[in-house]
Every structure is written in C-alpha cells, then in structure tokens.
Amino acid sequence: MNMGIYKKLGKNIKKRRQELCYTQQELADKIGKGLNFVGKIEIAYSKPSLDTVIEIAKALDVKLKDLFDFDK
C-alpha cells in the first residue's frame, strides 16, 4: 500500500489529538496500546489495522471517514 496514505492518516490523527490537547500517552491509554505504537502511527512507521484506526477514531471523538480525509 502507498506509504503516503499512512503519512496522511498519521498527520490527521496527530492533528486531532493535539486539538483535544491529548498527549500521545493519553491516546495510547485510551486505545490500550503503547506510547511508542501511537508515535509510530503518527509518523507512518507502523501501519495500524482497521480495528486500531476505529479505536483511535472513537478515542478522538471523530468519524472514521474524517481520519481518511486527506484534502484537509
């Protein structure tokens, strides 16, 4: 899969997390994952599963489709 998609997804996750004033650790705790994992998702080093992206969307109180809106 195109790494550009993961970079854009990570950017959208990070942007929303920062809008809510959450640290990476706070997001990690909300989704039951490790701090390093969240950091790697945000820089596109790790490729999250769809289930994980759904968990992230719920934790960030955003629609799943908004995380995949790459025109922002």
The 8 nearest C-alpha neighbors of each residue, nearest first, counted from 0:
[[1, 2, 4, 3, 5, 46, 6, 43],
 [0, 2, 3, 4, 5, 6, 7, 43],
 [3, 1, 5, 4, 0, 6, 43, 7],
 [4, 2, 6, 1, 5, 7, 43, 8],
 [3, 5, 7, 2, 6, 1, 8, 0],
 [4, 6, 8, 43, 2, 3, 7, 9],
 [7, 5, 43, 3, 9, 4, 8, 10],
 [6, 8, 10, 4, 9, 5, 3, 11],
 [9, 7, 5, 11, 10, 6, 67, 4],
 [10, 8, 41, 12, 6, 7, 11, 40],
 [9, 11, 7, 13, 8, 12, 41, 14],
 [12, 10, 14, 8, 9, 13, 66, 15],
 [13, 11, 9, 15, 10, 14, 16, 8],
 [12, 14, 16, 10, 11, 15, 41, 9],
 [13, 15, 11, 17, 16, 12, 10, 18],
 [16, 14, 18, 12, 17, 13, 11, 19],
 [17, 15, 13, 19, 21, 18, 14, 12],
 [16, 18, 20, 14, 19, 15, 21, 13],
 [19, 17, 15, 20, 16, 14, 21, 13],
 [18, 20, 17, 16, 21, 15, 59, 14],
 [21, 19, 17, 18, 16, 22, 15, 25],
 [22, 20, 16, 19, 25, 17, 26, 23],
 [21, 23, 25, 24, 26, 20, 16, 17],
 [22, 24, 26, 25, 27, 34, 37, 21],
 [25, 23, 27, 34, 22, 26, 28, 33],
 [24, 26, 22, 28, 27, 23, 21, 29],
 [27, 25, 29, 23, 28, 24, 30, 22],
 [26, 28, 32, 24, 30, 25, 34, 29],
 [27, 29, 31, 25, 26, 30, 24, 32],
 [30, 28, 26, 27, 31, 58, 25, 32],
 [31, 29, 27, 28, 32, 54, 26, 55],
 [30, 32, 28, 29, 27, 33, 26, 54],
 [33, 31, 27, 30, 28, 36, 34, 37],
 [32, 34, 36, 35, 27, 37, 31, 28],
 [33, 35, 24, 37, 27, 36, 23, 38],
 [36, 34, 38, 33, 37, 39, 23, 32],
 [35, 37, 39, 33, 38, 34, 40, 32],
 [38, 36, 40, 34, 39, 35, 27, 23],
 [39, 37, 35, 41, 36, 40, 34, 42],
 [38, 40, 44, 36, 45, 42, 37, 41],
 [41, 39, 43, 45, 37, 38, 42, 9],
 [40, 9, 42, 38, 39, 43, 13, 10],
 [41, 43, 39, 40, 44, 9, 6, 38],
 [44, 42, 6, 40, 5, 45, 41, 39],
 [43, 45, 39, 42, 40, 46, 41, 5],
 [46, 44, 40, 39, 43, 47, 36, 42],
 [45, 47, 40, 43, 48, 5, 44, 39],
 [48, 46, 51, 45, 52, 49, 40, 50],
 [49, 47, 51, 50, 52, 46, 53, 45],
 [48, 50, 52, 51, 53, 47, 54, 46],
 [51, 49, 53, 48, 52, 54, 47, 55],
 [50, 52, 54, 48, 53, 49, 47, 55],
 [51, 53, 55, 49, 54, 50, 56, 48],
 [52, 54, 56, 50, 51, 55, 49, 57],
 [55, 53, 51, 57, 52, 56, 30, 58],
 [54, 56, 52, 58, 53, 57, 59, 51],
 [57, 55, 53, 59, 61, 54, 58, 63],
 [58, 56, 60, 54, 55, 59, 53, 61],
 [59, 57, 55, 56, 60, 29, 54, 30],
 [58, 60, 56, 57, 61, 55, 16, 15],
 [61, 59, 57, 58, 56, 62, 55, 15],
 [62, 60, 56, 59, 57, 63, 65, 66],
 [63, 61, 65, 64, 56, 60, 66, 57],
 [62, 64, 65, 56, 66, 53, 61, 67],
 [63, 65, 67, 62, 66, 68, 61, 56],
 [66, 64, 68, 67, 62, 63, 61, 11],
 [65, 67, 64, 63, 68, 11, 8, 12],
 [66, 68, 64, 65, 69, 8, 63, 11],
 [69, 67, 65, 66, 70, 64, 71, 11],
 [68, 70, 71, 67, 7, 8, 66, 11],
 [69, 71, 68, 67, 7, 65, 11, 66],
 [70, 69, 68, 11, 65, 7, 67, 66]]
